[in-house]
Amino acid sequence: MTMNRRDFLKAAAVTGAGAIVRANASETQAGHAGPTAGRQALTDRMGFGAWINDVRLEPLPFDSWPPVLLDEVAERSIIATMDLQARSGYNMFDLFGLFAAFGWPVDIVSAVDQDRDRRVRRILKAAHERGIKVIYGLGVYSWGFDRIIEHDPAVRGPNVHAMCGSKEESWEWQKRIIDFILQYDFDGYHLEASDLGRCTCNECMRRWPVNAAYYNVITGRSADYIRRQAPDKYIAAITISWADWNKGFTEEDKHGLVELSRKVDSILDQGHHGTYIKASDRKAFIQRLHCRYGTSGGFWVYPPFRCHRLRWFLPYTRKTGTHIKELHADGGRTVLYYQGPVNNPGVEANIAFGGRIMSDVGRSVEDVLAEVLDELYRPRTPEALKKLVGVFQLAEEAYCGNLNYDADGVHLKGLPSHPGPGELHIGFGIGLASGASAVPVYLLEPNLSDKGRTLYAKGLETCLKTAYEIEDQCGDRERAARLKECIFHALDDVAAVSYARQTANLGR
Ligand SMILES: [Zn+2]
């Protein structure tokens, strides 16, 4: 029996309820138009950098996190990411670090020299040409204020990264930064008040003993100010670290968020360690809000910036696709979907998949994955496409299906209420400055144990074998070769870790 690619896509599609076969392979390969948002589309289909160099096509092995370098490679990488986003149905790209990371200079303006100014404006123009809105990742009283706090004792509290919430001088600095950024044509703001903690001075603790109340006040004030200055800008409030990861939001916190929801367009409960609004409560909570609610897709890999771009291969379309469908069913209409370097084959497929499933959550995960891989790799036969789909599905199952964590003390909490991590760190020093270990932590305990590693290695071996088989059956040979190389590197790491661990165990 001979099947063409369209037939295969149709066959794959009938397995999903309400799935629509929309792909005309020749048309989408040639054109740049992404999928049109269907009846069951999310409203805000946002890519999240998160930082400007998280999508970088080349590693920065000697930089520390988060690198704020905005050079030719960074600009080119951001635009390449937007090309894929536009083809995949995204309508927003949220980025941190276009101007500053930990510290704006006290004069504010010298954060942007002529070269940076030109690059930022070119990025904005490129985004708008592609139908993508650029959302500026803005720290609220923290993320960007370290030098100001050092300089101005009036805003200083016990936290060297966070201005004091009780001081009017802090608000003046916050306004000055917003005013500066408003001169650019950003389409919206991602307000993040809490990632680096809060002010814990006596006055702040007396006024806002509850963390969520503190963050709510400074976020709401910033949102009100931006609304007054620029009423048409999109505003998202991000609630990372507003509550205890295990307990989630209290009734009092939820009441505060309902009030905040009058001031913003979206509230994003990203879910680094599981969401603060538990799935069982999500639908009822969303109905109380005056704005949209969203997550970061249930599961994501935080892209490492120091290591070789082909060192990890972690597609997760089933995991995130399942979450996005459930979120939509409960009324969630925003996803802040993590991006990464598009020259990593797993990242590329995840990004392309994310945009398409957000554009129509009624489609089956397998149908969307098949469509994405068909367009990217152009397999010449339906059998080759089927094998390609199998490689991405097996790689996900072999890793995610063998995760066995209890807690790493930082990110992963294996609680029954959220049995997996939201954010997975690859390792290679991510999040740590110089002196960071260079090991692939995603392959170590508590993520994978000996048994899990062995099973993951077996799965990747099968993926590699298949990648060899189909390499010359793909119209895009270069991409197929890159896939093979990427799986090879990932497998090398698993094999090396397994061998080292087994040898160490034997020596005991
Ligand atoms: Zn304070």
Residues whose N, C-alpha, C, O or C-beta is under 5 A from the ligand:
A	BS01	ZN	G157 C164 G165 S166 C199 T200 C201 C204
